[in-house]
Amino acid sequence: KKSMSVVDHHTASEAFLDFHAEEVKKRGKCPADWVWLVPPAGGSMTGVFHQEMFNFIVKPQYRTQVDPWEEERIEVPCPIDTELIRSRSSFLFDKQACLFKKIYVYYGSET
């Protein structure tokens, strides 16, 4: 069952200040970006507006990694000559059509 709740900016501000106080008490710090937390309309009327915040990155952290070949603009060659394969039956495999002798597939898990 899916649900959704709607709150006003004053209630959200109070909830964040409660969370912020708990984090500071437990861990001694709480990273927060003031610009993203203060609402654009009536921001000075909320408690978040007057709260001093520090925006920093906690490490180690899990982030999505950009594919290295896209980031470095590396062309990945096609290991099989597709024109040669198309011209023959799909059930036959020609070893001469391969450009590489072995293909290694590396994978990892976060668990």
FENSULWO-V188964 format. One record per residue. N is the residue number from 1. RES is the residue in one small letter. D_CENTER is the distance of its C-alpha to the mean C-alpha in whole Angstrom. Layout:
n->[N	N]
res->[RES	RES]
d_center->[D_CENTER	D_CENTER]
//
This chain:
n->[1	2	3	4	5	6	7	8	9	10	11	12	13	14	15	16	17	18	19	20	21	22	23	24	25	26	27	28	29	30	31	32	33	34	35	36	37	38	39	40	41	42	43	44	45	46	47	48	49	50	51	52	53	54	55	56	57	58	59	60	61	62	63	64	65	66	67	68	69	70	71	72	73	74	75	76	77	78	79	80	81	82	83	84	85	86	87	88	89	90	91	92	93	94	95	96	97	98	99	100	101	102	103	104	105	106	107	108	109	110	111]
res->[k	k	s	m	s	v	v	d	h	h	t	a	s	e	a	f	l	d	f	h	a	e	e	v	k	k	r	g	k	c	p	a	d	w	v	w	l	v	p	p	a	g	g	s	m	t	g	v	f	h	q	e	m	f	n	f	i	v	k	p	q	y	r	t	q	v	d	p	w	e	e	e	r	i	e	v	p	c	p	i	d	t	e	l	i	r	s	r	s	s	f	l	f	d	k	q	a	c	l	f	k	k	i	y	v	y	y	g	s	e	t]
d_center->[26	24	24	23	25	25	26	28	26	29	28	24	25	28	25	23	26	26	23	23	27	26	23	25	28	26	24	26	23	20	18	18	18	21	21	18	20	23	24	26	29	31	29	32	33	30	30	26	28	30	28	27	23	22	18	17	14	15	15	14	11	8	5	4	8	9	13	15	18	16	15	19	20	22	24	24	28	28	30	33	35	34	38	40	38	39	42	43	43	39	41	42	40	41	40	41	38	36	35	34	35	32	29	26	23	21	18	17	16	14	17]
//
